Amino acid sequence: MLVCKIKNVADFESEKNYRTACDCFYYSEDTALALSQVEKILKLAPEHDRAWFLRGEIFLLENNIEEAIQSFEKFEEHVRKDGKKNTNRARNFANIAVCFEMLDDHQNALLYCDKALELISDEDWDFLPSLYRLQISALIKLKKYSKAKKALRELNSFLFSEDVHYLKTHLDNSIKLKPISQA
């Protein structure tokens, strides 16, 4: 759970606007209203890293790739400057990689895929297969076939281990739920 320390009225307003922006973007899918809320936040608190991240996501969704990259880079700048441990850094680099891939800049896409893979944590594993697919695509377009094969093997290994974990969990749960008469 994200806990945020509110120090003053501007922080309170920023957080209120941030929550509204998230609701507009993620639930109502109203990107215009979400973006207007984000811009309000950044006027009040230009160092609000999560607002920069959300701004990048909005622009990425709207195919405004240059603005998305700038926003994601601002997020990284503020997180690094504050010395915060932020779990969104891997997702941020993955988003930048997507942006560069959309611009057909496969070298930079690959660079940011690698940065994302270095920072990935257990919380980020849900997007790991997509990140590997992006990396493999960039490697193929750069004609780095042996590295693409290696990344594909890593992805298959990850997917296999996830399948094994899933099956083992369900087997264990089934055994626990077995009726007493069959025991």
N, C-alpha and C positions, 0 to 999 in steps of 0.2 A: 504494500500500500504506500502510495506516495504521500509523504508528509511535507508540508511546505511551511516555512516560518515566515509569517507576515510581520514585517517590521514597521510599516507605516501605511497611510491611506493609499498611496500610489501602488504599493504592493498588493493591497487588498483589491483595488480596482483592476489591477493587472490580472490577478488570479480569477476574479469574477469574469472578466472578459475572456480569459483563456478557456475557462470551463464552457462559456457560451459558444466560443469559436469551435471547440471540440464537439459540442452537441450539434452545432450547425453542420459541421463537416462530416462527422462520422455517422450521425443518426438521421439528420434531415437531408443530408447531401446538398445543402445550400452553400455552394462554394463562394458565392458573392458575399453573402452575409458573414460567413466564416472569415473570409479575407478582410472584410471591413473591421471585424473584431480584432483580428491579428494586428492590423495596422494601428488600431487604437492602443493595443498593448505596447507595441514597439515605440510609439510616441511617448508613452508614460515610462517605459522601462526598456530601452534599446538593448540591454544585456539579457533580456528574458530568452534564455536558450530554447526552451520548449516552444515558444512562439515562432522562433526562426525555423525550427524543425517542422512545425505545422504549416508554416508559410511555404516551405519547400514542397511539402506533400500536396498542398493545394495547387501550386504552380505545376508540379509534375502531372497531376491529374488533368489539368487544363492544357497540357502540352506546351507550356511556356518554359522550355527546358533551361534557357539561360538564367532566368529568374530563379528557377528551382535550384540550380547549381549554386548560385550566389547565396541563397537562403541557407542551404545545407552547409556551405562553407562558413557562413556567419555562425551557425549553430556550433560547429567544431571550434571556431575561434573563441567563442564565449566559454565553452566547456573547458577548453585547455587553459584559457586565461584564469578562470576561477579555480582550476585544479580539481574540478568535480569528478567524481567517479560516476559516470553516466552510462547506463546500460544501453542507451539509444545510439551510442557511437557506432556500433557495428551496423545497425540499421541505417544510420546516416550515411556511412560509406557505401553500403549496398545501394542506397537510393542514388548517390552520386554516380555509381557504376552504371546503373540503369540509364541515367541521364546521358552519360557519355556514349553508351551503346546506342541510344536513340539518335545521337548525333553522328553515328558511324565512326566515332573515335574509339576504336577497339583497344588501343594501347592504354589510354587513360581508364577505360572501363576495366581492363585487366588490373591495372594498378590499384584501383579502388576496391575491386573484388578481393585482392590480396590483403588490403588493409582491413576489410571487413572480416575476412577469415581469421586474421590475427587476433581480433578483439572479440570474437564470438564467444558467448557464454551459454550456459544451459538454458537461460531464459530466451535465447534467440534461435534455438534449434528449429523452430517451426519454419523459418525461412531459409534454412541451410540448403535444402535441395534446390530451391530457386536460385540461390546464390551460386551454387556449383554449376547449374545449367547456364547461367549467364557467363560464368568464367569459361566454361567449355566452348560456348558459342564464340566468345571473343578470341580464344586460342585458335579455334578452327579458322576464323576469318583472318587471323594473323599468320596462318599456315604453320602453327606450332603444334603439329599433330601428336608428337610423342607426349608433350605436356598435357594435351587435351585427353589423351588416352589415360594418363596417370590420374587426372582429375576425375575422369569417368569411373575409374576403378575405386577411387576414394568415395565417390558418390554412391556407387553400388554397394560398397562395404557399409556405408552409413545406413542406406536404405535397408540392407539385409539385417543389420543389427537392430534397427527400429522394428522390423517385422518380427524378428525373433523375440524382442522384448514384448511386443504387443501380444504375440501368441502365448508366451510364457505367462504373462499377466492374466490373460483370459483363461488359460488352463488352470492356473492357481485359483482364480476366482470360482471357476466351475467346480473344482474339487471341494472348496470351502462350502459351496451351496448345495452339494449333493445331498439328496434326501437321506435321512437316517436309516431307512429300510434297506438302502443299497450299500451301506457302509460295511 
